[in-house]
Every structure is written in C-alpha cells, then in structure tokens.
Amino acid sequence: MRRRWPHWLRKVQNVRNKSSFPTAAQPIGIFDSGVGGLSVLREIRRELPHENLLYVADSGHAPYGDKSAKLIEARAIAIVEFLIGQHAKAIVVACNTATGVAVQTLRARFSLPIVAMEPAVKPAAAYTQSGVIGVLATSRTIASDNIARLRERFGADVKILLQACPGLVEQVEAGDLSGAQTRVLIERYVLPLLEQQADALVLGCTHYPFLAPLIREIAGPAVAIIDPAAAIARELRRRLTSAAMLSHATTAGAEQFWSSAAPDTTRSVIAQLWQPGIDVLHLPHAPAA
C-alpha cells in the first residue's frame, strides 16, 4: 500500500526538491532510543509552536544504555540520514546516551545544526545547598566522556554522585510510570543519594522526566528535580534564529512520528505520553542491529 504522508510534509518535500539548501519551512528532526525524547519534544513544542516536528523513536533497539558504542553510533547515523531524507533542517539528539557516544561523529558527518542533550550538572551545582547532587542516568551515560568532563568541571566544590538506573527506561517504554515495580526501582536508586545528603537530582536520561512525579514523591519537596529539556529547546531556538531558519508560519505546527518497533506497540505509549489519536509509522530501511 502506498504511504500517505501528511499534507504539510508533502508540501515541505515539494519545496525542498527545488533547492539543495535547508529552508525555514522545513521541519525539525528529533530522535531518541525510544519514547523518552517526547519529554524534549514537549518543550520544543512549547518554545517553537509554529514549527513542524519529526520524531523517531528507536524503540526496536531500546534501551541504548546497555548497547555497544558501535551499535549506538550506527543507529544514530542511520536515523539522522532518515530524518535528512525527510528534509529536516536541524536535528535534536534527544538522548543522553546517543549524545555521549555519537554526537561528535554526527557533527563531523552532517552539516546541518545538531543540538544534543547534556545532563544538567551545572544548574544542579549552582542550586545545591548541601554541596551534594545526584545524577540519575543510564549505565552508558554514566560511563561517558561527557559525564567525566562535567564531573571534572563542576566537581571541585560539589560532590557529584553518579547513579546508573537500569530498568527505568524499560518501565517508561512500557508506559508504567507509577506501578509497584517502577516505585521499587526509583527507591533503589534515589534513596541512597538522599542518604548522602543530595538535595538536587539531575535527570540524565530523557525517559526520566515522565517519572518525575514519582521521583518527587519519593525524594520529598526539599529536593530539586532538574530536567534540561527546556534549556535544549531554547538552544534550538537560538541556533535556528542564528541560521535564519525559524519558521515564518503563523499556524500551529504539526508532528509526525516513526518507530523502529511495531507501530501498534509504540503507538499506545506515545499516545499516553503525548496525546491520543496520533499516528505512528514504521521506520523504513532501518539497518540491522
């Protein structure tokens, strides 16, 4: 059956075919290892209400946190190539793990603006009164050079506790944001940080903001929960403004979703986290893991 693209995306494709250079009318591409990047998409939509947005959930390969660097880099390259094929004018790597492993390769390989995640260690270090902050992230992010640089830069006067959180991505991918097993995992990861006097918790994975209500309940009101997604959306606006690529549209932008997992499986979770009634297409030509 012939794929029926949304009207706005067909229009952008027709405009793009006339020029080899990105234009302001083209959409923004966002991708994550799964549905976690929807927390970034949410902030981008608030910051840039008139932009059309393309979102790829690589849920068929989630979580990235326990995958090899070679696989993560290959997936990131393939997804960015797909989004460029859909005429994205800029890319947001809405995944801390993919950022740590692949963003340098992506920026060397592709010329369009690429905005990537960074755990919000700097604002957490500025906020803390106890002098102790906790970073919740995947095992791969915890082991990344990016975290090492942040720890070296901001760890002189602040104790930075790194907490890998295996299992949390899978809970979000399953749409279980507050169940008993999710609570057990969060208590396992958060309570030891609180016992060491952490008064700020950095959400170092884009899946974790969907667990923020439960994290706040467990951590208590005196502990700050810090999510960098809004700062990423502001940086995206700055980059597009600098490149004169902000959309000139005055109507609300639209979203289109793809998943490398079975669309019916991902659709229900994206509908839960984003909004009901959305359509999810299967990510085509996805390379084998």
N, C-alpha and C positions, 0 to 999 in steps of 0.2 A: 504493500500500500504506500502510495506517495505521501511523504511527510508534509504536513500542512504547517508552515511556520506562521507565527503571529504576524498580523498585518504590519505592525511597527517594525518588526525585524526584517520583513521582506523589503520594506521601504528603505531601511538603512543599507541593506545589501545592494540595492539598485544604485543608491548614492555612492557607496563605496567602490563599486565597479568602475566608476568614472574617474577615479583618482587612486594613486598609489600611496597617498599620504593620509594619515588619520584626520578625521574631521570632527567638529564639535557635536555633530548629530549622531555619531556612533555611540554604541553602548559601552559600559564598563564591565569587564570580566572579573569575577570573584571566584576563588575556589578554596576548598578545604578537603581534608581527608574524609569528611562526611558532612553531617548536618550542623556541626558546631559553628562553622563560619556564618551561619544565619544570624548569630549574635552580632557579627560585624556588619552583615548586610542590613540589619535593623538600624544601626547607627548611620550607615551610609545613606539609607533612605531618608532618615530624619535630616541629615546635613544637606543632601542633594535631592530634593523631592522631584525635580524635573528630569533626572537622568534615567535612561533605560538601563537595566541591570541584568547581566547574565550570571547565573550561579551554577557551578559544578560541584556536586557532592561526590567525592570518590569513595562512596560507602562500600563499594565492592572490594576495597583494599584497606578499609579502616579496621583497627586504628593504625596510624603511621608509627606510633610510639614504640612498637616492638618490631618494626620492619628495618631492613638493612638500608644504609645510606644510599647504596646504588639503586635500589628499587625506588626509594622516595624521590631521588633526583630524576629518574626516568619517568616516573608518574608526573612530576611537576612539569617537566619539559613537554610531555605529551599533552597535558591539559592546557598549558599555555598556548601551544600550537593550535589546539582545537579552538580555543577562545579567539585567537587571532583570526582563525578561519571564519569565525562568526563576526569578524570585524570589530573586535574590542579595541578601543582607543587607549585603554590603560588596564593594568592588571592589579588586583589586590590579592596577595597571598594571605588568605585569612586562616592561617595555620602556623602556629609557632614551630612545630616540628619541621614542616616543609621549609619555613624560613631559615631555620638553623642549618639545615642540610643543603638546601638548593638555591637560595636567593642569589648568591654570588654568581653561580652558573647561569641563572636566568637573566640577570642583568648584563652579563657578558655576551649572552647569545641573542637577546632581543633588545630592540632599540626603543620600544615604547615605554612610557612611565610604569614602573613597578613599585607598588607600595606594599610593605611587608610588616608583619607583626614583630613586636618586641615586648617581652614581659615588663610590666610597669614597675620595675625596681626603683627607678629614680623618684617618682612621686611617692612611693611607699617609704623610701628612705627619708624624704622630706617630711612626711606625715608623722612617723613614729615618735612616740614619747618615751617608750620603754627602751628604744635602741635595738629592738629585735623585730625583724619582719620575716614572714614565711612566704615561700614561692611554691605554689601548687602547679605541677606540670607533668607531662609525660616523661617517661624514663629517657627517651631520646632527646627531649628538650633539656632536661637536667644535665645531660652529658655533653651538650653542645658548646662550641667555642663562644657562641653568643652569650650564654649564661656565664661562662668563665670571664668574659670581658666585663659584663655588668657587675659581677661579684668583685672583680679587681678594682673597678672604677668607684663603686659605691660602698664597698665593704670595709673601708678603713675605719669609719666611725659608727657603722651599723652592723650588727650581726645578722647575716642573711642565712636563713635556714632553708635548704632545698628539700622539697618533699615530692618524690615521684608518686603518682596516683594511678597505678594500674587498675583497670576495671571501670573507671569513671566514664571514659569515652564510650565504652560499650553500653553503659546504662543510658546515656543520652541517646545514642544511636537507636536504642530500643524504645525510647520515649518514656523511660522510667525515671522521672525527675524527683520523686519523693517517696518511693517504696521502701520497704524494710531493708532490702539488700543495699540500696543506694545510701540509706542512712548509716548502715554499718560501715560501709567503705569511707564515707566522709568523716565519721567519728574516728576511724582508724588513722586517717591522715591528718585531721585538723587538731584533735585533742593533744597530741604530743607537742605540737607547735605552741599551743596555748600554755601548756605546762612549762614551756621555756620562755614565757612572757611575751610572745609575739602579739603585737597589737595592730598589725596590718597584714592582710593576706592578699598576695598577688595572684590573680587568676591567670596562670601562664599557659592556658590552653583555651581555645575559643569555644570548646564544648562547655566549659565550666560555668560561664555566666548563666546558663539555664539551670544550674544547680545552686545559684546564689541565694535564693530564699531559704533553702535547707541549710546551706553553709552558715548564713546569718543566724538562723535559729539555733544551731549548734554552737557557734562561736560567741554569740551574745552581742548586744548593741554597742559595746565599747570597742569592738574590733572592726577596723575598716576593711571592706572588701573592695579591692581595686581592680577594675577592668579597663584595659587600654583601648577598647573598641572605639569609643568616641574620639579619642586622640587620633586614631588611624583614619577615621572619616574626615577629620579636619585637615590632616596631612594630604589626603587625597584631593580635597577641595583646593588646597594651596598649590599642589602640583598641577592640577588641571587649569587653574587660573593662570599660573605662570606660563603654561604652554598655550594659552588662549584656546583651550579645548572644553570649557564649560558649556553645557547645552544651552542653547538660546530658547528652548521650548518654554512655554508658559503653562502647559497642561501637565498633569501628574504623569510621572514616568511609570513604566511597566517593568515586570520581572519575568524572566524565563528560566526554568530550572532543568538541569540534567543530572542524572545519577549513573554511576557505573554499576550499581546494584540493580536488581529488578525494580523497575519504576514503581510497581504496585507496593513493594515493600517500603521504599523510601517515601512514597507519596504521603502515606498516613502520618509519618513522623514529621515531615516538612509541614504538612497541614496543621499539625499540633503546635509546632514551634513558630510557624509563620502566619498562615491563615487558611481557613477551609477553602475548598474549591479550586486549589491550584493544580496545574498540570505539570507532570514531571516526565521528561523524555529520557530515553535510554541514551547514554553517552556513546556515540558511534565510534568505530575504529579504535577502541581502547586497546593499547598494547597489552600483551600477556604479562603477568607478573613474573 
